Amino acid sequence: MKKHETAVLLFARLSHVPFTNNRAERDLRMSKVKQKVSGCFRTRKHAEAYCRISRYLQTMANQGYNPLVAIQ
């Protein structure tokens, strides 16, 4: 830990550095919550549409855009 202390605590000094580097897990979290709440999608077409829209909104949010503005 001492060897990598600077890299490990970088998030504490720089506000733009995330606490974890696990963006993929965070991006999947909402789809897993949706799956738990609704159980499943009725058709593959609806699942693909949800994933497409969700992926777009997550990308816009990760780039700093307001998702509501991105939809317009």
PyMOL Python script that loads the backbone (N, CA, C, O; Angstrom):
from pymol import cmd

cmd.read_pdbstr("""\
ATOM      1  N   MET A   1       0.830  -1.187   0.000  1.00  0.00           N
ATOM      2  CA  MET A   1       0.000   0.000   0.000  1.00  0.00           C
ATOM      3  C   MET A   1       0.878   1.255   0.000  1.00  0.00           C
ATOM      4  O   MET A   1       0.575   2.220  -0.702  1.00  0.00           O
ATOM      5  N   LYS A   2       1.946   1.249   0.770  1.00  0.00           N
ATOM      6  CA  LYS A   2       2.833   2.418   0.825  1.00  0.00           C
ATOM      7  C   LYS A   2       3.419   2.725  -0.545  1.00  0.00           C
ATOM      8  O   LYS A   2       3.603   3.886  -0.912  1.00  0.00           O
ATOM      9  N   LYS A   3       3.713   1.656  -1.303  1.00  0.00           N
ATOM     10  CA  LYS A   3       4.331   1.819  -2.617  1.00  0.00           C
ATOM     11  C   LYS A   3       3.417   2.582  -3.581  1.00  0.00           C
ATOM     12  O   LYS A   3       3.905   3.351  -4.409  1.00  0.00           O
ATOM     13  N   HIS A   4       2.108   2.381  -3.487  1.00  0.00           N
ATOM     14  CA  HIS A   4       1.143   2.990  -4.397  1.00  0.00           C
ATOM     15  C   HIS A   4       0.241   4.015  -3.712  1.00  0.00           C
ATOM     16  O   HIS A   4      -0.847   4.314  -4.203  1.00  0.00           O
ATOM     17  N   GLU A   5       0.683   4.542  -2.599  1.00  0.00           N
ATOM     18  CA  GLU A   5      -0.135   5.468  -1.810  1.00  0.00           C
ATOM     19  C   GLU A   5      -0.579   6.687  -2.621  1.00  0.00           C
ATOM     20  O   GLU A   5      -1.729   7.109  -2.507  1.00  0.00           O
ATOM     21  N   THR A   6       0.293   7.249  -3.423  1.00  0.00           N
ATOM     22  CA  THR A   6      -0.043   8.430  -4.222  1.00  0.00           C
ATOM     23  C   THR A   6      -1.180   8.125  -5.195  1.00  0.00           C
ATOM     24  O   THR A   6      -2.120   8.910  -5.322  1.00  0.00           O
ATOM     25  N   ALA A   7      -1.094   7.002  -5.871  1.00  0.00           N
ATOM     26  CA  ALA A   7      -2.134   6.633  -6.843  1.00  0.00           C
ATOM     27  C   ALA A   7      -3.439   6.273  -6.153  1.00  0.00           C
ATOM     28  O   ALA A   7      -4.513   6.611  -6.651  1.00  0.00           O
ATOM     29  N   VAL A   8      -3.364   5.592  -5.015  1.00  0.00           N
ATOM     30  CA  VAL A   8      -4.566   5.160  -4.308  1.00  0.00           C
ATOM     31  C   VAL A   8      -5.342   6.352  -3.763  1.00  0.00           C
ATOM     32  O   VAL A   8      -6.573   6.343  -3.772  1.00  0.00           O
ATOM     33  N   LEU A   9      -4.653   7.358  -3.298  1.00  0.00           N
ATOM     34  CA  LEU A   9      -5.319   8.518  -2.685  1.00  0.00           C
ATOM     35  C   LEU A   9      -5.499   9.692  -3.643  1.00  0.00           C
ATOM     36  O   LEU A   9      -5.818  10.800  -3.211  1.00  0.00           O
ATOM     37  N   LEU A  10      -5.300   9.464  -4.917  1.00  0.00           N
ATOM     38  CA  LEU A  10      -5.432  10.528  -5.900  1.00  0.00           C
ATOM     39  C   LEU A  10      -6.838  11.133  -5.912  1.00  0.00           C
ATOM     40  O   LEU A  10      -6.987  12.340  -6.104  1.00  0.00           O
ATOM     41  N   PHE A  11      -7.874  10.302  -5.706  1.00  0.00           N
ATOM     42  CA  PHE A  11      -9.256  10.797  -5.699  1.00  0.00           C
ATOM     43  C   PHE A  11      -9.489  11.818  -4.594  1.00  0.00           C
ATOM     44  O   PHE A  11     -10.365  12.673  -4.727  1.00  0.00           O
ATOM     45  N   ALA A  12      -8.726  11.747  -3.506  1.00  0.00           N
ATOM     46  CA  ALA A  12      -8.911  12.674  -2.388  1.00  0.00           C
ATOM     47  C   ALA A  12      -8.374  14.068  -2.725  1.00  0.00           C
ATOM     48  O   ALA A  12      -8.853  15.065  -2.185  1.00  0.00           O
ATOM     49  N   ARG A  13      -7.386  14.139  -3.613  1.00  0.00           N
ATOM     50  CA  ARG A  13      -6.796  15.425  -3.976  1.00  0.00           C
ATOM     51  C   ARG A  13      -7.426  16.051  -5.212  1.00  0.00           C
ATOM     52  O   ARG A  13      -7.514  17.275  -5.310  1.00  0.00           O
ATOM     53  N   LEU A  14      -7.865  15.224  -6.155  1.00  0.00           N
ATOM     54  CA  LEU A  14      -8.420  15.739  -7.401  1.00  0.00           C
ATOM     55  C   LEU A  14      -9.890  15.355  -7.501  1.00  0.00           C
ATOM     56  O   LEU A  14     -10.226  14.170  -7.502  1.00  0.00           O
ATOM     57  N   SER A  15     -10.756  16.338  -7.585  1.00  0.00           N
ATOM     58  CA  SER A  15     -12.196  16.070  -7.557  1.00  0.00           C
ATOM     59  C   SER A  15     -12.708  15.354  -8.804  1.00  0.00           C
ATOM     60  O   SER A  15     -13.745  14.694  -8.738  1.00  0.00           O
ATOM     61  N   HIS A  16     -12.016  15.462  -9.937  1.00  0.00           N
ATOM     62  CA  HIS A  16     -12.492  14.811 -11.158  1.00  0.00           C
ATOM     63  C   HIS A  16     -12.113  13.329 -11.236  1.00  0.00           C
ATOM     64  O   HIS A  16     -12.562  12.625 -12.141  1.00  0.00           O
ATOM     65  N   VAL A  17     -11.297  12.852 -10.300  1.00  0.00           N
ATOM     66  CA  VAL A  17     -10.904  11.439 -10.288  1.00  0.00           C
ATOM     67  C   VAL A  17     -11.948  10.655  -9.488  1.00  0.00           C
ATOM     68  O   VAL A  17     -12.199  10.982  -8.329  1.00  0.00           O
ATOM     69  N   PRO A  18     -12.563   9.621 -10.088  1.00  0.00           N
ATOM     70  CA  PRO A  18     -13.586   8.840  -9.373  1.00  0.00           C
ATOM     71  C   PRO A  18     -12.976   8.011  -8.245  1.00  0.00           C
ATOM     72  O   PRO A  18     -11.792   7.674  -8.275  1.00  0.00           O
ATOM     73  N   PHE A  19     -13.795   7.690  -7.260  1.00  0.00           N
ATOM     74  CA  PHE A  19     -13.363   6.894  -6.106  1.00  0.00           C
ATOM     75  C   PHE A  19     -12.945   5.492  -6.537  1.00  0.00           C
ATOM     76  O   PHE A  19     -11.986   4.935  -6.003  1.00  0.00           O
ATOM     77  N   THR A  20     -13.663   4.924  -7.500  1.00  0.00           N
ATOM     78  CA  THR A  20     -13.316   3.600  -8.018  1.00  0.00           C
ATOM     79  C   THR A  20     -13.134   3.696  -9.533  1.00  0.00           C
ATOM     80  O   THR A  20     -13.543   4.676 -10.156  1.00  0.00           O
ATOM     81  N   ASN A  21     -12.531   2.693 -10.102  1.00  0.00           N
ATOM     82  CA  ASN A  21     -12.369   2.663 -11.549  1.00  0.00           C
ATOM     83  C   ASN A  21     -13.350   1.680 -12.180  1.00  0.00           C
ATOM     84  O   ASN A  21     -13.131   1.213 -13.298  1.00  0.00           O
ATOM     85  N   ASN A  22     -14.416   1.370 -11.476  1.00  0.00           N
ATOM     86  CA  ASN A  22     -15.337   0.347 -11.931  1.00  0.00           C
ATOM     87  C   ASN A  22     -16.579   0.966 -12.586  1.00  0.00           C
ATOM     88  O   ASN A  22     -17.704   0.759 -12.130  1.00  0.00           O
ATOM     89  N   ARG A  23     -16.358   1.716 -13.646  1.00  0.00           N
ATOM     90  CA  ARG A  23     -17.461   2.383 -14.343  1.00  0.00           C
ATOM     91  C   ARG A  23     -18.424   1.373 -14.973  1.00  0.00           C
ATOM     92  O   ARG A  23     -19.635   1.596 -15.001  1.00  0.00           O
ATOM     93  N   ALA A  24     -17.884   0.273 -15.474  1.00  0.00           N
ATOM     94  CA  ALA A  24     -18.734  -0.732 -16.130  1.00  0.00           C
ATOM     95  C   ALA A  24     -19.774  -1.289 -15.160  1.00  0.00           C
ATOM     96  O   ALA A  24     -20.933  -1.478 -15.529  1.00  0.00           O
ATOM     97  N   GLU A  25     -19.364  -1.548 -13.937  1.00  0.00           N
ATOM     98  CA  GLU A  25     -20.304  -2.072 -12.946  1.00  0.00           C
ATOM     99  C   GLU A  25     -21.382  -1.043 -12.624  1.00  0.00           C
ATOM    100  O   GLU A  25     -22.556  -1.387 -12.491  1.00  0.00           O
ATOM    101  N   ARG A  26     -20.984   0.206 -12.501  1.00  0.00           N
ATOM    102  CA  ARG A  26     -21.966   1.261 -12.213  1.00  0.00           C
ATOM    103  C   ARG A  26     -22.937   1.426 -13.376  1.00  0.00           C
ATOM    104  O   ARG A  26     -24.125   1.667 -13.162  1.00  0.00           O
ATOM    105  N   ASP A  27     -22.436   1.298 -14.615  1.00  0.00           N
ATOM    106  CA  ASP A  27     -23.298   1.444 -15.783  1.00  0.00           C
ATOM    107  C   ASP A  27     -24.315   0.313 -15.889  1.00  0.00           C
ATOM    108  O   ASP A  27     -25.413   0.521 -16.405  1.00  0.00           O
ATOM    109  N   LEU A  28     -23.970  -0.868 -15.415  1.00  0.00           N
ATOM    110  CA  LEU A  28     -24.879  -2.004 -15.475  1.00  0.00           C
ATOM    111  C   LEU A  28     -25.901  -2.019 -14.342  1.00  0.00           C
ATOM    112  O   LEU A  28     -26.905  -2.729 -14.415  1.00  0.00           O
ATOM    113  N   ARG A  29     -25.649  -1.246 -13.310  1.00  0.00           N
ATOM    114  CA  ARG A  29     -26.493  -1.297 -12.116  1.00  0.00           C
ATOM    115  C   ARG A  29     -27.967  -1.022 -12.409  1.00  0.00           C
ATOM    116  O   ARG A  29     -28.834  -1.725 -11.891  1.00  0.00           O
ATOM    117  N   MET A  30     -28.265  -0.013 -13.230  1.00  0.00           N
ATOM    118  CA  MET A  30     -29.671   0.330 -13.491  1.00  0.00           C
ATOM    119  C   MET A  30     -30.395  -0.768 -14.268  1.00  0.00           C
ATOM    120  O   MET A  30     -31.580  -1.004 -14.034  1.00  0.00           O
ATOM    121  N   SER A  31     -29.707  -1.436 -15.179  1.00  0.00           N
ATOM    122  CA  SER A  31     -30.368  -2.519 -15.908  1.00  0.00           C
ATOM    123  C   SER A  31     -30.647  -3.701 -14.986  1.00  0.00           C
ATOM    124  O   SER A  31     -31.660  -4.382 -15.145  1.00  0.00           O
ATOM    125  N   LYS A  32     -29.765  -3.951 -14.028  1.00  0.00           N
ATOM    126  CA  LYS A  32     -30.012  -5.024 -13.061  1.00  0.00           C
ATOM    127  C   LYS A  32     -31.169  -4.666 -12.140  1.00  0.00           C
ATOM    128  O   LYS A  32     -31.966  -5.536 -11.790  1.00  0.00           O
ATOM    129  N   VAL A  33     -31.275  -3.417 -11.747  1.00  0.00           N
ATOM    130  CA  VAL A  33     -32.404  -2.978 -10.912  1.00  0.00           C
ATOM    131  C   VAL A  33     -33.702  -3.143 -11.698  1.00  0.00           C
ATOM    132  O   VAL A  33     -34.697  -3.622 -11.155  1.00  0.00           O
ATOM    133  N   LYS A  34     -33.700  -2.748 -12.973  1.00  0.00           N
ATOM    134  CA  LYS A  34     -34.886  -2.906 -13.806  1.00  0.00           C
ATOM    135  C   LYS A  34     -35.277  -4.373 -13.910  1.00  0.00           C
ATOM    136  O   LYS A  34     -36.459  -4.708 -13.839  1.00  0.00           O
ATOM    137  N   GLN A  35     -34.301  -5.240 -14.074  1.00  0.00           N
ATOM    138  CA  GLN A  35     -34.566  -6.669 -14.173  1.00  0.00           C
ATOM    139  C   GLN A  35     -35.172  -7.200 -12.873  1.00  0.00           C
ATOM    140  O   GLN A  35     -36.090  -8.020 -12.912  1.00  0.00           O
ATOM    141  N   LYS A  36     -34.678  -6.750 -11.744  1.00  0.00           N
ATOM    142  CA  LYS A  36     -35.201  -7.212 -10.455  1.00  0.00           C
ATOM    143  C   LYS A  36     -36.627  -6.722 -10.228  1.00  0.00           C
ATOM    144  O   LYS A  36     -37.458  -7.459  -9.696  1.00  0.00           O
ATOM    145  N   VAL A  37     -36.917  -5.485 -10.626  1.00  0.00           N
ATOM    146  CA  VAL A  37     -38.233  -4.906 -10.395  1.00  0.00           C
ATOM    147  C   VAL A  37     -39.284  -5.515 -11.316  1.00  0.00           C
ATOM    148  O   VAL A  37     -40.348  -5.935 -10.863  1.00  0.00           O
ATOM    149  N   SER A  38     -38.976  -5.560 -12.615  1.00  0.00           N
ATOM    150  CA  SER A  38     -39.982  -6.023 -13.564  1.00  0.00           C
ATOM    151  C   SER A  38     -39.887  -7.512 -13.869  1.00  0.00           C
ATOM    152  O   SER A  38     -40.818  -8.083 -14.437  1.00  0.00           O
ATOM    153  N   GLY A  39     -38.794  -8.143 -13.507  1.00  0.00           N
ATOM    154  CA  GLY A  39     -38.634  -9.568 -13.772  1.00  0.00           C
ATOM    155  C   GLY A  39     -37.964  -9.844 -15.096  1.00  0.00           C
ATOM    156  O   GLY A  39     -36.962 -10.556 -15.153  1.00  0.00           O
ATOM    157  N   CYS A  40     -38.513  -9.279 -16.174  1.00  0.00           N
ATOM    158  CA  CYS A  40     -37.926  -9.483 -17.502  1.00  0.00           C
ATOM    159  C   CYS A  40     -38.609  -8.564 -18.501  1.00  0.00           C
ATOM    160  O   CYS A  40     -39.597  -7.903 -18.183  1.00  0.00           O
ATOM    161  N   PHE A  41     -38.071  -8.532 -19.709  1.00  0.00           N
ATOM    162  CA  PHE A  41     -38.718  -7.821 -20.795  1.00  0.00           C
ATOM    163  C   PHE A  41     -39.636  -8.792 -21.519  1.00  0.00           C
ATOM    164  O   PHE A  41     -39.366  -9.993 -21.550  1.00  0.00           O
ATOM    165  N   ARG A  42     -40.712  -8.289 -22.097  1.00  0.00           N
ATOM    166  CA  ARG A  42     -41.675  -9.155 -22.798  1.00  0.00           C
ATOM    167  C   ARG A  42     -41.116  -9.683 -24.119  1.00  0.00           C
ATOM    168  O   ARG A  42     -41.355 -10.831 -24.493  1.00  0.00           O
ATOM    169  N   THR A  43     -40.375  -8.836 -24.812  1.00  0.00           N
ATOM    170  CA  THR A  43     -39.814  -9.271 -26.098  1.00  0.00           C
ATOM    171  C   THR A  43     -38.358  -8.835 -26.189  1.00  0.00           C
ATOM    172  O   THR A  43     -37.922  -7.931 -25.475  1.00  0.00           O
ATOM    173  N   ARG A  44     -37.620  -9.482 -27.067  1.00  0.00           N
ATOM    174  CA  ARG A  44     -36.228  -9.130 -27.291  1.00  0.00           C
ATOM    175  C   ARG A  44     -36.124  -7.707 -27.858  1.00  0.00           C
ATOM    176  O   ARG A  44     -35.194  -6.969 -27.533  1.00  0.00           O
ATOM    177  N   LYS A  45     -37.076  -7.337 -28.698  1.00  0.00           N
ATOM    178  CA  LYS A  45     -37.093  -6.004 -29.305  1.00  0.00           C
ATOM    179  C   LYS A  45     -37.150  -4.914 -28.235  1.00  0.00           C
ATOM    180  O   LYS A  45     -36.445  -3.909 -28.327  1.00  0.00           O
ATOM    181  N   HIS A  46     -37.984  -5.117 -27.232  1.00  0.00           N
ATOM    182  CA  HIS A  46     -38.094  -4.134 -26.149  1.00  0.00           C
ATOM    183  C   HIS A  46     -36.821  -4.095 -25.309  1.00  0.00           C
ATOM    184  O   HIS A  46     -36.406  -3.020 -24.876  1.00  0.00           O
ATOM    185  N   ALA A  47     -36.201  -5.235 -25.072  1.00  0.00           N
ATOM    186  CA  ALA A  47     -34.949  -5.284 -24.318  1.00  0.00           C
ATOM    187  C   ALA A  47     -33.851  -4.539 -25.070  1.00  0.00           C
ATOM    188  O   ALA A  47     -33.084  -3.790 -24.466  1.00  0.00           O
ATOM    189  N   GLU A  48     -33.774  -4.739 -26.371  1.00  0.00           N
ATOM    190  CA  GLU A  48     -32.763  -4.058 -27.176  1.00  0.00           C
ATOM    191  C   GLU A  48     -32.993  -2.551 -27.207  1.00  0.00           C
ATOM    192  O   GLU A  48     -32.041  -1.773 -27.149  1.00  0.00           O
ATOM    193  N   ALA A  49     -34.248  -2.144 -27.299  1.00  0.00           N
ATOM    194  CA  ALA A  49     -34.569  -0.707 -27.292  1.00  0.00           C
ATOM    195  C   ALA A  49     -34.182  -0.085 -25.953  1.00  0.00           C
ATOM    196  O   ALA A  49     -33.608   1.004 -25.919  1.00  0.00           O
ATOM    197  N   TYR A  50     -34.491  -0.763 -24.855  1.00  0.00           N
ATOM    198  CA  TYR A  50     -34.115  -0.261 -23.529  1.00  0.00           C
ATOM    199  C   TYR A  50     -32.600  -0.111 -23.425  1.00  0.00           C
ATOM    200  O   TYR A  50     -32.104   0.906 -22.938  1.00  0.00           O
ATOM    201  N   CYS A  51     -31.869  -1.125 -23.883  1.00  0.00           N
ATOM    202  CA  CYS A  51     -30.402  -1.083 -23.808  1.00  0.00           C
ATOM    203  C   CYS A  51     -29.834   0.038 -24.668  1.00  0.00           C
ATOM    204  O   CYS A  51     -28.895   0.717 -24.253  1.00  0.00           O
ATOM    205  N   ARG A  52     -30.382   0.240 -25.847  1.00  0.00           N
ATOM    206  CA  ARG A  52     -29.903   1.286 -26.746  1.00  0.00           C
ATOM    207  C   ARG A  52     -30.103   2.673 -26.135  1.00  0.00           C
ATOM    208  O   ARG A  52     -29.196   3.505 -26.145  1.00  0.00           O
ATOM    209  N   ILE A  53     -31.287   2.904 -25.611  1.00  0.00           N
ATOM    210  CA  ILE A  53     -31.596   4.209 -25.008  1.00  0.00           C
ATOM    211  C   ILE A  53     -30.768   4.420 -23.741  1.00  0.00           C
ATOM    212  O   ILE A  53     -30.212   5.497 -23.525  1.00  0.00           O
ATOM    213  N   SER A  54     -30.693   3.394 -22.914  1.00  0.00           N
ATOM    214  CA  SER A  54     -29.935   3.481 -21.672  1.00  0.00           C
ATOM    215  C   SER A  54     -28.458   3.742 -21.941  1.00  0.00           C
ATOM    216  O   SER A  54     -27.837   4.570 -21.274  1.00  0.00           O
ATOM    217  N   ARG A  55     -27.896   3.032 -22.921  1.00  0.00           N
ATOM    218  CA  ARG A  55     -26.481   3.201 -23.264  1.00  0.00           C
ATOM    219  C   ARG A  55     -26.208   4.623 -23.733  1.00  0.00           C
ATOM    220  O   ARG A  55     -25.201   5.222 -23.354  1.00  0.00           O
ATOM    221  N   TYR A  56     -27.104   5.168 -24.559  1.00  0.00           N
ATOM    222  CA  TYR A  56     -26.939   6.533 -25.043  1.00  0.00           C
ATOM    223  C   TYR A  56     -26.959   7.536 -23.891  1.00  0.00           C
ATOM    224  O   TYR A  56     -26.102   8.416 -23.810  1.00  0.00           O
ATOM    225  N   LEU A  57     -27.942   7.397 -23.001  1.00  0.00           N
ATOM    226  CA  LEU A  57     -28.059   8.329 -21.878  1.00  0.00           C
ATOM    227  C   LEU A  57     -26.868   8.220 -20.931  1.00  0.00           C
ATOM    228  O   LEU A  57     -26.399   9.235 -20.416  1.00  0.00           O
ATOM    229  N   GLN A  58     -26.376   7.014 -20.695  1.00  0.00           N
ATOM    230  CA  GLN A  58     -25.205   6.835 -19.836  1.00  0.00           C
ATOM    231  C   GLN A  58     -23.963   7.463 -20.460  1.00  0.00           C
ATOM    232  O   GLN A  58     -23.154   8.078 -19.765  1.00  0.00           O
ATOM    233  N   THR A  59     -23.818   7.308 -21.768  1.00  0.00           N
ATOM    234  CA  THR A  59     -22.676   7.909 -22.457  1.00  0.00           C
ATOM    235  C   THR A  59     -22.728   9.423 -22.355  1.00  0.00           C
ATOM    236  O   THR A  59     -21.713  10.064 -22.082  1.00  0.00           O
ATOM    237  N   MET A  60     -23.893   9.994 -22.569  1.00  0.00           N
ATOM    238  CA  MET A  60     -24.036  11.448 -22.465  1.00  0.00           C
ATOM    239  C   MET A  60     -23.740  11.937 -21.044  1.00  0.00           C
ATOM    240  O   MET A  60     -23.068  12.951 -20.856  1.00  0.00           O
ATOM    241  N   ALA A  61     -24.246  11.206 -20.052  1.00  0.00           N
ATOM    242  CA  ALA A  61     -23.992  11.587 -18.661  1.00  0.00           C
ATOM    243  C   ALA A  61     -22.506  11.485 -18.339  1.00  0.00           C
ATOM    244  O   ALA A  61     -21.966  12.352 -17.652  1.00  0.00           O
ATOM    245  N   ASN A  62     -21.840  10.447 -18.821  1.00  0.00           N
ATOM    246  CA  ASN A  62     -20.404  10.272 -18.570  1.00  0.00           C
ATOM    247  C   ASN A  62     -19.578  11.373 -19.225  1.00  0.00           C
ATOM    248  O   ASN A  62     -18.493  11.702 -18.746  1.00  0.00           O
ATOM    249  N   GLN A  63     -20.083  11.945 -20.316  1.00  0.00           N
ATOM    250  CA  GLN A  63     -19.379  13.040 -20.988  1.00  0.00           C
ATOM    251  C   GLN A  63     -19.766  14.410 -20.445  1.00  0.00           C
ATOM    252  O   GLN A  63     -19.283  15.434 -20.928  1.00  0.00           O
ATOM    253  N   GLY A  64     -20.644  14.427 -19.431  1.00  0.00           N
ATOM    254  CA  GLY A  64     -20.996  15.675 -18.773  1.00  0.00           C
ATOM    255  C   GLY A  64     -22.222  16.373 -19.311  1.00  0.00           C
ATOM    256  O   GLY A  64     -22.508  17.502 -18.910  1.00  0.00           O
ATOM    257  N   TYR A  65     -22.958  15.737 -20.210  1.00  0.00           N
ATOM    258  CA  TYR A  65     -24.177  16.334 -20.752  1.00  0.00           C
ATOM    259  C   TYR A  65     -25.380  15.993 -19.864  1.00  0.00           C
ATOM    260  O   TYR A  65     -25.442  14.926 -19.252  1.00  0.00           O
ATOM    261  N   ASN A  66     -26.315  16.914 -19.814  1.00  0.00           N
ATOM    262  CA  ASN A  66     -27.568  16.672 -19.109  1.00  0.00           C
ATOM    263  C   ASN A  66     -28.381  15.681 -19.944  1.00  0.00           C
ATOM    264  O   ASN A  66     -28.640  15.959 -21.115  1.00  0.00           O
ATOM    265  N   PRO A  67     -28.793  14.541 -19.394  1.00  0.00           N
ATOM    266  CA  PRO A  67     -29.544  13.562 -20.159  1.00  0.00           C
ATOM    267  C   PRO A  67     -30.829  14.111 -20.780  1.00  0.00           C
ATOM    268  O   PRO A  67     -31.202  13.700 -21.879  1.00  0.00           O
ATOM    269  N   LEU A  68     -31.508  15.027 -20.101  1.00  0.00           N
ATOM    270  CA  LEU A  68     -32.731  15.597 -20.653  1.00  0.00           C
ATOM    271  C   LEU A  68     -32.443  16.443 -21.890  1.00  0.00           C
ATOM    272  O   LEU A  68     -33.226  16.450 -22.840  1.00  0.00           O
ATOM    273  N   VAL A  69     -31.331  17.147 -21.873  1.00  0.00           N
ATOM    274  CA  VAL A  69     -30.925  17.936 -23.037  1.00  0.00           C
ATOM    275  C   VAL A  69     -30.484  17.004 -24.151  1.00  0.00           C
ATOM    276  O   VAL A  69     -30.770  17.268 -25.318  1.00  0.00           O
ATOM    277  N   ALA A  70     -29.798  15.926 -23.823  1.00  0.00           N
ATOM    278  CA  ALA A  70     -29.301  14.968 -24.819  1.00  0.00           C
ATOM    279  C   ALA A  70     -30.462  14.302 -25.568  1.00  0.00           C
ATOM    280  O   ALA A  70     -30.330  13.998 -26.754  1.00  0.00           O
ATOM    281  N   ILE A  71     -31.572  14.076 -24.908  1.00  0.00           N
ATOM    282  CA  ILE A  71     -32.719  13.454 -25.546  1.00  0.00           C
ATOM    283  C   ILE A  71     -33.286  14.371 -26.636  1.00  0.00           C
ATOM    284  O   ILE A  71     -33.714  13.910 -27.694  1.00  0.00           O
ATOM    285  N   GLN A  72     -33.278  15.652 -26.360  1.00  0.00           N
ATOM    286  CA  GLN A  72     -33.827  16.608 -27.338  1.00  0.00           C
ATOM    287  C   GLN A  72     -32.936  16.660 -28.537  1.00  0.00           C
ATOM    288  O   GLN A  72     -33.213  17.401 -29.480  1.00  0.00           O
TER     289      GLN A  72
END
""", "prot")
cmd.dss("prot")
cmd.show_as("cartoon", "prot")
cmd.util.cbc("prot")
cmd.orient("prot")
